Structure formats: C-alpha cells, structure tokens
Amino acid sequence: MAKVVSKVAYKPVGMLLGIGAGIVAGAIFKQLWKVAAGDDDAPDATDEERGWGEILAAAALQGAIFAVVKAAVDRGGATGVRRLTGRWPA
C-alpha cells in the first residue's frame, strides 16, 4: 500500500520536473546550436532552405540533450523523494 501511495504522490512532482526538464533542455539546445552551427535559429523539419543533413543533425542533438536532461532530472527527483520519504517512488 505504501508503494502505491508513494507512486501516486510522486506523479505531480514528476510532471513538474518533466516540464522543467523540457525548458532546461530547450535552453541548452539553443545555446549549443548557436555554438555548433553559428546560427541563432535551429532549423525546423519543414524549413525549405535547410538541407537534410542540417535538419537531421539538429533533431539528433535536440533529442540527445532532452533525453540526458530528462534522465538527470527524473533521477534527481526520485533521489530527493527517497531522502524526504525514505521510499523510492517506483
């Protein structure tokens, strides 16, 4: 029963952390794209003036950054919940 309560209690925390992770990942991606491509704006998939290589490179970089930031935030959030409650929010 305690495991279920812990999991339910963590849901809103996890959602807020996910939103924060998305914001942080977006900011990191924008800064890295400026450095890597020398361009202020990353290409959109439907940007006619950009080539396949640039579009796919931007998407891969953005995806990798998001995955790493989300994993770090999720792990940190779960660790914090364990410290506060004594239980891992599985």
C-alpha positions as CSV (number, residue, x, y, z in Angstrom):
1,M,0.0,0.0,0.0
2,A,2.8,2.4,0.9
3,K,4.4,1.8,-2.5
4,V,1.2,2.8,-4.3
5,V,0.8,6.0,-2.2
6,S,4.5,6.9,-2.9
7,K,3.9,6.4,-6.6
8,V,0.7,8.4,-6.7
9,A,2.3,11.2,-4.6
10,Y,5.3,11.4,-7.0
11,K,3.1,11.8,-10.1
12,P,2.6,15.6,-9.8
13,V,6.2,16.1,-8.8
14,G,7.4,14.1,-11.8
15,M,5.2,16.1,-14.1
16,L,6.5,19.4,-12.8
17,L,10.1,18.1,-13.1
18,G,9.4,17.0,-16.7
19,I,8.2,20.4,-17.6
20,G,11.2,22.0,-16.1
21,A,13.5,19.5,-17.8
22,G,11.9,20.4,-21.2
23,I,12.6,24.1,-20.6
24,V,16.2,23.5,-19.5
25,A,16.8,21.1,-22.4
26,G,15.4,23.7,-24.9
27,A,17.7,26.4,-23.5
28,I,20.8,24.2,-23.6
29,F,20.0,23.1,-27.2
30,K,19.6,26.7,-28.3
31,Q,23.0,27.7,-26.9
32,L,24.8,24.6,-28.3
33,W,23.2,25.1,-31.7
34,K,24.5,28.7,-31.7
35,V,28.0,27.5,-31.0
36,A,27.9,24.4,-33.3
37,A,26.2,26.0,-36.3
38,G,26.9,29.6,-35.8
39,D,23.2,30.3,-36.3
40,D,20.7,31.7,-33.8
41,D,17.8,29.6,-35.1
42,A,17.8,25.8,-35.3
43,P,16.2,24.5,-38.5
44,D,12.6,23.2,-38.5
45,A,11.9,20.0,-40.3
46,T,9.9,21.9,-42.9
47,D,12.4,24.6,-43.5
48,E,12.8,24.5,-47.3
49,E,16.1,26.4,-47.2
50,R,17.9,23.9,-45.0
51,G,19.4,20.6,-46.1
52,W,18.6,17.1,-44.8
53,G,21.9,16.9,-43.0
54,E,21.4,20.1,-41.0
55,I,17.8,19.2,-40.2
56,L,18.7,15.7,-39.0
57,A,21.7,16.9,-37.1
58,A,19.6,19.4,-35.3
59,A,17.0,16.9,-34.4
60,A,19.5,14.4,-33.2
61,L,21.3,16.9,-31.0
62,Q,18.0,18.2,-29.6
63,G,16.8,14.6,-28.8
64,A,20.0,13.7,-27.1
65,I,20.1,16.8,-25.0
66,F,16.4,16.3,-24.0
67,A,17.0,12.6,-23.1
68,V,20.0,13.3,-20.9
69,V,18.4,16.3,-19.1
70,K,15.2,14.4,-18.5
71,A,17.0,11.3,-17.2
72,A,19.1,13.5,-14.9
73,V,16.1,15.4,-13.6
74,D,14.0,12.2,-13.1
75,R,16.8,10.5,-11.2
76,G,17.4,13.6,-9.1
77,G,13.7,13.9,-8.3
78,A,13.4,10.3,-7.3
79,T,16.5,10.6,-5.1
80,G,15.1,13.7,-3.5
81,V,11.8,11.9,-2.8
82,R,13.7,9.0,-1.2
83,R,15.6,11.4,1.0
84,L,12.3,13.0,2.1
85,T,10.1,9.9,2.5
86,G,12.5,7.0,2.9
87,R,11.0,5.3,-0.2
88,W,11.9,5.2,-3.8
89,P,9.0,6.4,-6.0
90,A,8.8,3.4,-8.3
